[in-house]
């Protein structure tokens, strides 16, 4: 949840997904996380990190 008007920076952190039977699950997981960070950035949420 992001409170509008607070103006505090956000750090996006996640735990990686283990590779599954297709061996590309971690790649899709990373793209999903990156897309989430870009969405926050595009919504003017100040992002200070991504791990």
HURATA-V571036 format. One record per pair of residues at least 12 apart in sequence whose ideal C-beta (glycine too) atoms are under 10 Angstrom apart, sorted by the first residue. I is the first residue (numbers start at 0). GAP is how many residues later the second one is. D is the distance in whole Angstrom. If there is no record, write none. Layout:
I;GAP;D, I;GAP;D
This chain:
1;38;7, 1;41;8, 1;43;6, 3;39;9, 3;40;10, 3;41;9, 5;39;10, 5;40;10, 6;37;10, 6;38;10, 6;39;7, 7;37;9, 7;38;7, 7;40;10, 8;36;8, 8;37;4, 8;38;7, 8;39;4, 8;40;8, 9;27;9, 9;30;7, 9;31;10, 9;35;6, 9;36;7, 9;37;6, 9;38;7, 9;39;8, 9;40;10, 10;36;8, 10;37;6, 10;38;4, 10;39;8, 10;40;7, 11;21;7, 11;22;9, 11;24;7, 11;25;5, 11;28;7, 11;29;10, 11;33;10, 11;35;7, 11;36;9, 11;37;7, 11;38;5, 11;39;7, 12;20;9, 12;36;8, 12;37;8, 12;38;5, 13;15;8, 13;16;9, 13;18;9, 13;19;5, 13;22;9, 13;23;10, 13;36;9, 13;37;8, 14;14;10, 14;36;10, 15;13;7, 15;14;8, 15;17;9, 16;12;4, 16;13;9, 16;15;9, 16;16;10, 32;17;8, 32;18;10, 33;16;8, 35;14;9, 36;12;9, 36;13;5, 37;12;10
